[in-house]
Amino acid sequence: MHGTIWSLVPSFCAIGLALLTKEVYSSLFIGIFLGALFAADFNIVNAFNVVVVKGLSSSVSELGGIICFLVILGILVGLVNKSGGSQAFGRWAERNIKSRVGVQIATFILGILIFIDDYFNCLTVGSVMQPVTDRAKVSRAKLAYLIDATAAPVCMIAPISSWAAAVSGVANDLGTGITGIQLFIRAIPYNFYSLLTFVFIVSIVFMKFDYGKMKIAEMNAQLNGDLGGLKGSESTEENSKGMIIDLVLPVVALIIVVFFAMLYAGGYYGKTDWIGDENTGNLIGAFGDTNAMIALPWGGLAVLLGSFIYFMLRRTIKFKEMGDCIPQGFIAMVPSILILIMATTLKTITSNLGAAQFVHDLMLGASSGLYSLLPAVIFVVAIILAFATGTSWGTFGILIPIVTAIFPHDSELLIIGISACLAGAVCGDHCSPISDTTIMSSAGARIEHVQHVSTQLPYALTVAGVSFVTYAVAGFVNNWMICLAVGSVLMIGTLIFIKNKTADK
C-alpha cells in the first residue's frame, strides 16, 4: 500500500465521515486507526504502536508551541472580555460601522493587514472582530470564512511572512538560477486562487447575497438571532470600566511583539539555543529560519504577562477574576487543541504511507502529454494532495522540486507552475477539515468545526473552479495581467450568475 493511492484513503475516509456525520472527533480517530492498520499490515498490536508512538505522542511534541499559544490566546481573550474592552470596541463599531457590509469589509481588511502568520491571523482576527460581527448579526460561519479566506491566502502573497520563508526554504538550491525568495516573489502575480479569493469576498459582500449552507447560516443570524456559535461563546459580561484601549492595546502589542519574536526565533538578533549566528542582521534569512512554534508562545506569553500588569494598574479586573481567566481560557481552546492533535496525527500517518511518492509518480506521468495545460493540472493535483493531507506546507514541499524538474528554468511556465502549486496548496488547505488553518479559523470564530467546513466549501470550490480556468489560460498566454483580468471578470460573472439562479430560493 506504500506509495499508492491507498496512502490517501485514510484521509479521505476521515474527511468523508466528518462531512456526513457532522462528528469530527470520531471521524478523525477512524481515519487515524485505518491508516495505522495500513502501516502495520493489519497487525492490531503494531497498529496501536503506530497510533500512540508515531502518531499522538509525536503530534503533541510537534505541536507543543502552538498548543501553548492557543491557551495563552484563550486566556488573553478572557482578560479582554472581563475588562470590558470587547464590549467597548463593539459599542464603538456599532456607532461608526453602520452596516453589515462595513463590518464584513472591516474583518476582511484586518485579515489582510495581519500577514505575518496564518495561525496568528486566524486567532487574532477572530478575537477582535467577533464582538463586532455578533452585534451586526453576521453569522459565525461567515466570520469563520472571512478569517480563513484572509489567513493562508494573504500569507501566500506576502513576501515577509512565515509562508514566504517556508516556500523560499524549499525552493532554494534547486538549480533554477534564482533564490527561493526571488522565485516566491515572481510567483505572487500568478497566485490566482489567493487573488481571486479577495475578488470573491469583496464582490459577494457588496452584492449582499450568499448561497449554499452559508445562506442558511446568514438567514438564521439575521432573522432568528442564531449566530451559530459554540455554546457559551457569546460574551454577556458587561464591565462599565472598559475602554477601547483595553482591547486595542493587547492586540497591537501582540502583533508587534510576535513580529519581533519571529525575528528573534530566526536568529536576527544573534545566536540562540536553537540557531547559530548566521542570520544576525539578516531580515530575510531570519524569517526563512524562524520557528513559529517558538515565536508565537514566546510573544504571546510576554504580552499576557504585560496584560496582567496593565489590567492590575487599570483596576478594571480584580486579581481573582484574572486568575479565573486562566482555566477558562484553556477550557475554551480544548476542542480546537483536540482536533489539531488528531488532524496532525492523521497527516503524519498519511505521510508515512508514502503519499508523496504517489503524487510524484502521478505528476511525472502527466508532464509528457499536457505541457501547456500543466499549470492547471498542477493546481488540481495540489488541491487534492492538500485536501487529503491537510497540509499546504507539506504539499508545496512535495511538488516544488517536481515542478522545477518539469519546466525549463528560463521559461515563464516555471513561474506559473510554481504559483499553481502554491495556489493549489492553499485551496486544498482551505477546503480540508483536517487542515490546521481551517481548525484555527473555527477556533477564532468560536464555531463548530464541521459547520465551518460545510459552509465554506461551496465558496472555496467556486474560486477554485475559476482559478482552474485561469491557469488553463495562463498556460498559453503567459501574462499575469491578462490572466488576472480574465479571472476577475469570470469571478464576478460567476457570482452574478449564481445570484440570479438562487434569487428565488
C-alpha positions as CSV (number, residue, x, y, z in Angstrom):
1,M,0.0,0.0,0.0
2,H,3.0,2.3,0.4
3,G,3.3,4.9,-2.3
4,T,-0.1,4.0,-3.9
5,I,-3.5,5.7,-4.0
6,W,-4.2,3.7,-0.8
7,S,-2.0,6.1,1.1
8,L,-4.7,8.8,0.7
9,V,-7.6,6.5,1.7
10,P,-7.4,7.1,5.5
11,S,-7.6,10.9,5.0
12,F,-10.5,10.8,2.5
13,C,-12.3,8.3,4.9
14,A,-11.9,10.7,7.8
15,I,-13.0,13.7,5.7
16,G,-16.0,11.9,4.3
17,L,-17.2,10.7,7.6
18,A,-16.8,14.1,9.2
19,L,-18.9,15.8,6.5
20,L,-21.6,13.0,6.6
21,T,-21.9,12.5,10.4
22,K,-21.0,16.1,11.5
23,E,-18.9,14.4,14.2
24,V,-15.2,15.3,13.7
25,Y,-13.5,13.6,16.6
26,S,-14.7,10.0,15.9
27,S,-14.2,10.5,12.1
28,L,-10.6,11.6,12.7
29,F,-9.9,8.7,15.0
30,I,-11.3,6.2,12.5
31,G,-9.1,7.7,9.8
32,I,-6.1,7.5,12.1
33,F,-6.7,3.9,13.0
34,L,-7.3,2.9,9.4
35,G,-4.0,4.5,8.4
36,A,-2.3,2.7,11.3
37,L,-3.7,-0.6,10.2
38,F,-2.4,0.0,6.7
39,A,1.1,1.0,8.0
40,A,1.2,-2.1,10.3
41,D,0.0,-4.6,7.7
42,F,-3.2,-5.1,9.7
43,N,-1.4,-6.2,12.8
44,I,-3.6,-4.8,15.6
45,V,-0.8,-4.5,18.2
46,N,1.5,-2.8,15.8
47,A,-1.3,-0.5,14.7
48,F,-1.7,0.7,18.3
49,N,2.0,1.3,18.4
50,V,1.7,3.4,15.3
51,V,-1.2,5.4,16.7
52,V,0.4,6.1,20.1
53,V,4.2,6.3,19.3
54,K,4.4,7.6,15.7
55,G,1.0,9.4,15.9
56,L,-0.3,11.0,19.1
57,S,2.9,11.3,21.1
58,S,4.8,12.7,18.1
59,S,2.0,15.2,17.3
60,V,1.7,16.5,20.9
61,S,5.5,17.0,20.9
62,E,5.5,18.7,17.4
63,L,2.5,21.0,18.3
64,G,3.7,22.0,21.8
65,G,4.3,25.6,20.8
66,I,1.0,26.2,19.1
67,I,-0.9,24.5,21.9
68,C,0.7,26.9,24.4
69,F,-0.1,29.8,22.1
70,L,-3.8,28.7,21.8
71,V,-4.1,28.5,25.6
72,I,-2.3,31.9,26.0
73,L,-4.6,33.5,23.5
74,G,-7.7,31.9,25.2
75,I,-6.6,33.5,28.5
76,L,-5.9,36.8,26.8
77,V,-9.3,36.9,25.2
78,G,-10.9,36.1,28.6
79,L,-9.0,39.0,30.1
80,V,-10.1,41.4,27.4
81,N,-13.7,40.3,27.7
82,K,-13.7,40.7,31.5
83,S,-12.1,44.1,31.3
84,G,-15.0,45.3,29.1
85,G,-12.6,46.1,26.2
86,S,-14.5,43.9,23.7
87,Q,-17.9,45.4,24.6
88,A,-16.4,48.9,24.4
89,F,-15.0,48.2,20.9
90,G,-18.3,46.7,19.9
91,R,-20.2,49.8,21.0
92,W,-17.7,52.0,19.1
93,A,-18.1,49.8,16.0
94,E,-21.8,50.0,16.3
95,R,-21.7,53.8,16.2
96,N,-19.1,54.0,13.4
97,I,-19.6,51.0,11.2
98,K,-23.2,51.3,10.3
99,S,-23.9,48.3,8.1
100,R,-23.2,44.6,7.9
101,V,-21.3,45.3,4.7
102,G,-19.0,47.6,6.6
103,V,-18.4,45.0,9.4
104,Q,-17.5,42.3,6.9
105,I,-15.2,44.6,4.9
106,A,-13.5,45.7,8.2
107,T,-13.0,42.0,9.1
108,F,-11.5,41.4,5.6
109,I,-9.2,44.4,5.8
110,L,-7.9,43.4,9.3
111,G,-7.3,39.9,7.9
112,I,-5.2,41.3,5.1
113,L,-3.2,43.5,7.5
114,I,-2.1,40.6,9.7
115,F,0.0,38.8,7.1
116,I,2.9,37.6,9.3
117,D,1.5,34.1,10.1
118,D,-1.8,32.3,9.4
119,Y,-2.2,30.9,12.9
120,F,-1.7,34.3,14.4
121,N,-4.1,35.8,11.8
122,C,-6.9,33.4,12.4
123,L,-6.9,33.7,16.2
124,T,-6.3,37.5,16.3
125,V,-8.9,38.5,13.7
126,G,-11.5,36.2,15.4
127,S,-10.8,37.6,18.8
128,V,-11.0,41.2,17.7
129,M,-14.0,41.1,15.3
130,Q,-16.3,38.5,17.0
131,P,-18.0,41.1,19.2
132,V,-18.5,43.4,16.3
133,T,-19.8,40.8,13.9
134,D,-22.1,39.4,16.7
135,R,-23.7,42.9,17.1
136,A,-24.2,43.2,13.4
137,K,-25.8,39.7,13.2
138,V,-23.2,38.3,10.9
139,S,-23.2,34.5,11.4
140,R,-20.2,32.8,13.0
141,A,-20.0,30.7,9.8
142,K,-19.5,33.9,7.7
143,L,-16.9,35.2,10.2
144,A,-15.0,31.9,10.1
145,Y,-15.0,32.1,6.3
146,L,-13.7,35.7,6.3
147,I,-11.0,34.7,8.8
148,D,-10.0,31.6,6.8
149,A,-10.1,33.3,3.4
150,T,-7.7,36.1,4.6
151,A,-5.3,33.8,6.5
152,A,-3.4,31.4,4.3
153,P,-4.2,33.3,1.0
154,V,-2.7,36.6,2.3
155,C,0.3,34.9,3.8
156,M,1.0,33.2,0.5
157,I,1.3,36.5,-1.3
158,A,3.2,38.4,1.4
159,P,7.0,38.4,1.0
160,I,7.5,38.9,4.7
161,S,5.6,36.0,6.3
162,S,6.2,32.6,7.7
163,W,4.8,31.1,4.4
164,A,7.2,33.1,2.3
165,A,10.0,31.8,4.4
166,A,8.8,28.2,4.1
167,V,8.5,28.4,0.3
168,S,11.9,30.1,-0.1
169,G,13.5,27.4,2.0
170,V,12.0,24.6,-0.2
171,A,12.8,26.4,-3.4
172,N,16.4,27.2,-2.6
173,D,19.3,25.2,-4.3
174,L,17.0,23.6,-6.9
175,G,19.2,24.9,-9.8
176,T,16.7,27.4,-11.1
177,G,19.2,30.2,-11.3
178,I,17.4,32.4,-8.7
179,T,17.0,32.2,-5.0
180,G,13.9,30.8,-3.3
181,I,12.6,34.2,-2.2
182,Q,13.0,35.6,-5.7
183,L,11.0,32.7,-7.1
184,F,8.3,33.3,-4.5
185,I,8.1,37.0,-5.3
186,R,7.9,36.3,-9.1
187,A,5.1,33.8,-8.5
188,I,2.9,36.2,-6.5
189,P,1.1,37.8,-9.5
190,Y,0.2,34.3,-10.8
191,N,-1.3,33.1,-7.4
192,F,-4.8,33.3,-8.8
193,Y,-6.5,31.4,-6.0
194,S,-5.4,33.9,-3.4
195,L,-6.0,36.9,-5.5
196,L,-9.4,35.8,-6.8
197,T,-10.4,34.9,-3.2
198,F,-10.1,38.6,-2.4
199,V,-12.2,39.5,-5.5
200,F,-14.8,36.9,-4.4
201,I,-15.0,38.3,-0.9
202,V,-15.4,41.9,-1.9
203,S,-17.9,41.1,-4.6
204,I,-20.1,38.8,-2.5
205,V,-20.1,41.3,0.4
206,F,-21.1,44.3,-1.8
207,M,-23.6,42.2,-3.8
208,K,-25.2,41.3,-0.4
209,F,-26.0,37.7,-1.1
210,D,-24.9,34.2,0.0
211,Y,-25.6,30.7,-1.3
212,G,-25.3,27.1,-0.2
213,K,-25.3,26.4,3.5
214,M,-23.8,29.8,4.2
215,K,-27.1,31.4,3.1
216,I,-29.0,29.3,5.7
217,A,-26.5,30.3,8.4
218,E,-26.8,34.0,7.5
219,M,-30.6,33.9,7.4
220,N,-30.7,32.3,10.8
221,A,-28.4,35.0,12.2
222,Q,-30.4,37.9,10.7
223,L,-34.0,36.6,11.2
224,N,-33.7,34.5,14.3
225,G,-30.6,35.9,16.0
226,D,-29.0,32.5,15.9
227,L,-25.3,33.2,15.2
228,G,-24.4,29.5,15.2
229,G,-21.5,29.9,17.7
230,L,-20.3,27.4,20.3
231,K,-22.3,27.2,23.4
232,G,-21.3,30.0,25.8
233,S,-19.2,31.8,23.2
234,E,-21.4,34.9,23.2
235,S,-20.0,37.4,25.7
236,T,-22.7,38.5,28.1
237,E,-20.5,40.1,30.8
238,E,-20.5,43.9,30.9
239,N,-17.8,46.0,32.6
240,S,-18.6,49.7,32.7
241,K,-15.0,50.5,33.3
242,G,-14.0,49.0,29.9
243,M,-12.5,51.2,27.2
244,I,-11.5,50.6,23.6
245,I,-7.8,50.8,24.6
246,D,-8.3,47.7,26.8
247,L,-8.8,45.6,23.5
248,V,-6.6,47.6,21.1
249,L,-3.5,47.7,23.3
250,P,-3.2,44.0,23.9
251,V,-3.9,43.2,20.2
252,V,-1.4,45.8,18.9
253,A,1.2,44.7,21.4
254,L,0.6,41.0,20.4
255,I,1.2,41.9,16.7
256,I,4.4,43.9,17.4
257,V,5.9,41.5,19.9
258,V,5.2,38.4,17.8
259,F,6.8,40.1,14.8
260,F,10.0,40.7,16.8
261,A,9.7,37.3,18.4
262,M,9.7,35.7,14.9
263,L,12.9,37.6,14.1
264,Y,14.4,36.6,17.4
265,A,13.5,32.9,16.8
266,G,15.1,33.1,13.4
267,G,18.4,34.4,14.8
268,Y,18.1,38.0,13.6
269,Y,19.5,39.3,17.0
270,G,22.3,36.8,17.2
271,K,22.9,33.2,18.3
272,T,20.3,31.5,20.5
273,D,20.0,28.0,22.0
274,W,18.4,26.7,18.8
275,I,20.1,28.6,16.0
276,G,23.6,30.0,15.2
277,D,24.6,33.5,14.3
278,E,24.4,33.1,10.5
279,N,21.2,35.3,10.3
280,T,22.4,38.1,12.5
281,G,21.1,41.3,11.0
282,N,19.6,39.4,8.0
283,L,15.8,40.1,7.9
284,I,15.1,37.6,5.1
285,G,17.3,34.9,6.5
286,A,15.8,35.3,9.9
287,F,12.3,34.9,8.5
288,G,13.5,32.0,6.4
289,D,14.7,30.1,9.5
290,T,12.2,31.3,12.1
291,N,10.2,28.8,14.1
292,A,6.6,29.8,14.7
293,M,6.3,27.1,17.4
294,I,8.8,29.1,19.4
295,A,8.0,32.7,18.3
296,L,4.2,32.5,18.9
297,P,4.2,31.3,22.5
298,W,7.3,33.4,23.3
299,G,5.5,36.6,22.1
300,G,2.1,35.5,23.5
301,L,3.5,34.9,27.0
302,A,5.3,38.2,27.0
303,V,2.1,40.1,26.1
304,L,0.0,38.0,28.5
305,L,2.2,39.0,31.4
306,G,2.2,42.6,30.3
307,S,-1.6,42.5,30.1
308,F,-1.9,41.2,33.6
309,I,0.2,44.1,34.9
310,Y,-1.7,46.6,32.7
311,F,-5.2,45.4,33.9
312,M,-4.0,45.5,37.5
313,L,-2.8,49.1,37.1
314,R,-6.1,50.0,35.3
315,R,-8.1,48.3,38.2
316,T,-10.8,47.1,35.7
317,I,-10.5,43.5,36.9
318,K,-9.9,42.0,40.3
319,F,-6.9,39.8,40.8
320,K,-9.1,36.7,41.4
321,E,-11.0,37.4,38.2
322,M,-7.8,37.5,36.3
323,G,-6.9,34.1,37.8
324,D,-10.2,32.7,36.8
325,C,-9.4,33.6,33.2
326,I,-6.6,31.0,33.1
327,P,-8.6,27.8,33.4
328,Q,-11.5,29.4,31.4
329,G,-9.1,30.2,28.5
330,F,-7.7,26.7,28.5
331,I,-11.2,25.2,28.5
332,A,-12.3,27.4,25.6
333,M,-9.5,26.1,23.4
334,V,-9.8,22.3,24.3
335,P,-11.9,21.4,21.3
336,S,-9.5,23.1,18.9
337,I,-6.5,21.5,20.5
338,L,-8.0,18.0,20.3
339,I,-8.9,18.4,16.6
340,L,-5.4,19.9,15.9
341,I,-3.6,16.9,17.6
342,M,-5.8,14.3,15.8
343,A,-5.5,16.0,12.4
344,T,-1.7,16.2,12.8
345,T,-1.6,12.5,13.7
346,L,-3.6,11.7,10.6
347,K,-1.2,13.8,8.5
348,T,1.9,12.0,9.9
349,I,0.5,8.6,9.3
350,T,-0.5,9.5,5.7
351,S,3.0,10.8,5.1
352,N,4.5,7.6,6.4
353,L,2.3,5.6,3.9
354,G,4.1,7.3,1.0
355,A,1.6,9.8,-0.2
356,A,4.4,12.0,-1.5
357,Q,5.8,9.2,-3.8
358,F,2.4,8.5,-5.2
359,V,1.9,12.2,-6.2
360,H,5.4,12.4,-7.5
361,D,4.8,9.5,-9.9
362,L,1.4,10.9,-10.9
363,M,2.9,14.3,-11.8
364,L,5.7,12.9,-13.9
365,G,3.3,10.8,-15.8
366,A,1.1,13.8,-16.7
367,S,4.0,16.0,-17.8
368,S,4.6,14.3,-21.1
369,G,1.2,14.9,-22.8
370,L,-0.3,18.0,-21.2
371,Y,2.6,20.5,-21.3
372,S,0.7,23.8,-21.7
373,L,-2.1,22.7,-19.5
374,L,0.3,21.5,-16.8
375,P,-0.2,24.7,-14.6
376,A,-4.0,23.8,-14.4
377,V,-3.1,20.1,-13.8
378,I,-0.6,21.1,-11.1
379,F,-3.2,23.2,-9.4
380,V,-5.7,20.3,-9.3
381,V,-3.1,17.8,-8.0
382,A,-2.0,20.3,-5.3
383,I,-5.6,20.8,-4.2
384,I,-6.2,17.0,-3.9
385,L,-3.0,16.4,-2.0
386,A,-3.5,19.4,0.4
387,F,-7.2,18.4,0.9
388,A,-6.3,14.8,1.7
389,T,-3.3,15.5,3.9
390,G,-4.4,18.8,5.5
391,T,-1.1,20.5,5.0
392,S,-0.3,23.1,2.4
393,W,3.4,23.3,3.5
394,G,3.8,19.6,3.0
395,T,2.1,19.9,-0.4
396,F,4.3,22.5,-1.8
397,G,7.3,20.8,-0.2
398,I,6.5,17.7,-2.3
399,L,5.5,19.5,-5.5
400,I,8.0,22.4,-5.9
401,P,11.0,20.1,-6.6
402,I,8.8,18.2,-9.1
403,V,7.7,21.4,-10.9
404,T,11.3,22.7,-11.2
405,A,12.3,19.4,-12.8
406,I,9.5,19.6,-15.4
407,F,9.9,23.1,-16.8
408,P,12.9,24.8,-18.3
409,H,14.4,27.2,-15.8
410,D,14.3,30.2,-18.2
411,S,10.6,29.6,-19.0
412,E,7.7,31.7,-17.7
413,L,5.8,28.4,-17.3
414,L,8.2,27.5,-14.4
415,I,6.9,30.6,-12.5
416,I,3.3,29.8,-13.4
417,G,3.8,26.2,-12.4
418,I,5.3,27.1,-9.1
419,S,2.4,29.6,-8.4
420,A,-0.2,26.9,-9.4
421,C,1.4,24.6,-6.9
422,L,1.3,27.2,-4.1
423,A,-2.3,28.3,-5.1
424,G,-3.5,24.7,-5.1
425,A,-1.9,24.0,-1.8
426,V,-3.7,27.0,-0.3
427,C,-7.0,25.9,-1.9
428,G,-6.8,22.3,-0.6
429,D,-5.8,23.6,2.8
430,H,-8.7,26.0,2.7
431,C,-11.2,23.2,1.9
432,S,-9.8,20.4,4.2
433,P,-11.5,19.6,7.5
434,I,-8.1,18.3,8.8
435,S,-6.2,21.5,7.9
436,D,-4.7,23.3,10.9
437,T,-5.6,26.7,9.4
438,T,-9.2,25.6,9.0
439,I,-9.2,24.4,12.6
440,M,-7.7,27.7,13.8
441,S,-10.4,29.6,11.9
442,S,-13.1,27.6,13.6
443,A,-11.4,28.4,16.9
444,G,-11.1,32.1,16.1
445,A,-14.8,32.3,15.3
446,R,-15.8,30.0,18.1
447,I,-17.9,27.8,15.8
448,E,-18.4,24.0,15.4
449,H,-15.6,22.9,13.1
450,V,-17.8,20.8,10.7
451,Q,-20.2,23.8,10.4
452,H,-17.3,26.0,9.3
453,V,-16.1,23.4,6.7
454,S,-19.5,22.7,5.2
455,T,-20.5,26.4,4.9
456,Q,-17.1,27.4,3.5
457,L,-16.7,24.6,0.9
458,P,-19.0,25.9,-1.8
459,Y,-17.3,29.3,-1.7
460,A,-13.8,27.8,-1.9
461,L,-14.8,25.5,-4.7
462,T,-16.3,28.4,-6.7
463,V,-13.0,30.3,-6.5
464,A,-11.1,27.0,-7.3
465,G,-13.2,26.5,-10.5
466,V,-12.5,30.0,-11.8
467,S,-8.8,29.7,-10.8
468,F,-8.5,26.4,-12.8
469,V,-9.8,28.1,-15.9
470,T,-7.4,31.0,-15.3
471,Y,-4.4,28.6,-15.0
472,A,-5.5,26.9,-18.2
473,V,-5.4,30.3,-20.0
474,A,-2.1,31.2,-18.3
475,G,-0.5,28.0,-19.7
476,F,-1.0,29.5,-23.2
477,V,-0.9,33.3,-22.6
478,N,2.0,33.5,-20.1
479,N,1.0,37.1,-19.0
480,W,-0.3,37.6,-15.5
481,M,-2.1,40.9,-16.1
482,I,-4.2,39.5,-18.9
483,C,-4.9,36.3,-17.0
484,L,-5.8,38.1,-13.7
485,A,-8.2,40.4,-15.6
486,V,-9.8,37.3,-17.3
487,G,-10.1,35.6,-13.9
488,S,-11.6,38.6,-12.2
489,V,-14.2,39.1,-14.9
490,L,-15.0,35.3,-14.7
491,M,-15.3,35.5,-10.9
492,I,-17.7,38.5,-10.9
493,G,-19.7,37.0,-13.8
494,T,-19.9,33.6,-12.0
495,L,-21.3,35.4,-8.8
496,I,-23.8,37.3,-10.8
497,F,-25.0,34.1,-12.4
498,I,-25.2,32.3,-9.0
499,K,-27.1,35.3,-7.5
500,N,-29.7,35.2,-10.3
501,K,-30.1,31.4,-10.1
502,T,-30.5,31.5,-6.3
503,A,-32.6,34.6,-6.1
504,D,-35.9,32.8,-5.8
505,K,-34.8,30.0,-3.5
